[in-house]
Amino acid sequence: MRIRHKKHECIGCALCEQEAPSYFVMDEEGMATLLDFQQVGVFQTGEGLEIDRAALKRAADGCPVNIIHID
């Protein structure tokens, strides 16, 4: 599955890192970044494993600024 994240709109709540720590980390500025990503336009994009779908969905659904998308 594809993960898309708009880092430049992150507010630093860290929910994504808590829910999916294998995919998200907080950078030195306190903003979430997607691990192993490629920049595609405004999105950081990466691939997620099906086994992690529930955790990634919790991260996307819980994001207060709706900047994480799972396809």
N, C-alpha and C positions, 0 to 999 in steps of 0.2 A: 504494500500500500504506500501511497505517496503522502508525505508530510510537507505542509507549506507553513511558513512562519514569517510574519512581518516584524523583524527585530526592531526596526526604527520606530515602531508604534508601541513597543513594550513599556510597561509602567513599573516593572521590577517586582511584581507580587510574589514570584517564585513558586506559584502553584504548579506550573508545568514541570519544574525540576523535582518537586515533591512527588508528583504523580508518575512521571516518566523519567527517572534520573539516568537511564541508559541513553536518552535522546536529547535531553536539555540540561544545560549548566548555566549558572549565573556568571557573567563575565566580571572583569575587574571594576566595571562601572555599575554593577548591580543589575544589569539587564540580561534577560534570557537569550541564549544563543543555541541554535540547533547544532548538535554534533554531526560531523561528517556530512556537511551540506555543500550544495552548489548554489550560488546566487543566480536567480532567474528573475530579472526585473526587480520588483520590490520584495520578492520572497526569497528566504532561505529555503531550499528544498532538499529533502532527503528521503530515504526509503525506510519503512518500518516493517517489522516482522509481524505476521498474522497473530502470533502468540502474544504480542504486546498490544493488540488492538484495544482491549478494554482500558488499559492504562493511558494510551494515547487519546482515546475518546474522552476519558475523564479530564485530561489536560485541556483538550480542545473545548469541551463543554463548560469547564470551570473558568476558562480564561475571561477575566472581567472586561477585556477590551476586544474580544473576539478576533484575535490575530493568528490563531492556530487552526489549520484546516487539514482534515484527514480524508483522503480520497481512496 
